[in-house]
């Protein structure tokens, strides 16, 4: 089954049960993402950003609706989707090189088969080591192959985590606030680094952040997921995509974009679009100006009419 889109959400709802009952987190999400896009996702605390990421990863399933990867339902985690978290997913007892090739080794050999086929294991592992070393060299970490994570700076550890995900050649690279724990200088370095990796590979990136400047600087397309909106209903529940727009300024952007007068205007616009409950927009006023945006609205919320595509 072919599709123009590498990632699709069709009428996706996600709810959780707790002692107080059922809580709807994501309310009728529709989304279409083309291969090679760099998506940045913003939203207020508790809006469901990480939930949306887990649905893409396949570690959770929608309560209703479908998440599609390359035209097929996302059935559990797979090498199609790599993920980088804020907390480094590195094994402290393994060297940098062994951390990077861990997924390749695990995919090809079980612990048992390593002993049954020792010659093949050594041969394939050497290929993995050469491939991992070449990737680390491109990332400026050729000198750190045999160091351990505790011997690296925070920015270097995050580069290793990115290499660990990228060596599996995922169709989509998921990033969950990956630079949130870094200082400003390291954070800027890592932002430039991930843009360099995108330019080299043209991978599809889905980047969750709470930093508005970071979202506007990195992304080619901005999504704002928010529970702050109004409809014809007396009570709304669950977050919707209230903004889906192209980020102006070209892509990738020069670092001077961060100091441009245009940025301040954009920041105010994004804050008002779904981050500030004092400026909750009506569902008919969502900024869904991106060419692939889909209006997520039910007849009850709209007041009349049908859901628009």
Buried (B, 14 or more C-beta within 10 A) or exposed (E): EEBEBBBBBBBBBBBEEEEEEEEBBBBBBBBBBBBEBBBBBBBBEEBBBBBBBBBBBBEBBBBEBBBBBBEEBBEEEBEBBBBBBBEBBBEEEBBBBBBBBBBBBEEBBEEEEBEEEEEEBEEBBEEBBEBBBEBBEEBEBEEBBEBBBEEBEBBBBBBBBBBBBBBBEBBBBBBBBBBBBBEEEBBBBBBBBBBBBBEEEEBBBBBBBBBBBBBBBBBBBBBBBBBBBEBBEEEBEBBBBBBBBBBBBEBBBEEEBBEEEEBEEBBEEBBBBBBBEEEBBEBBEBBBEBEBBBBBBBEEBBEEEEBEE
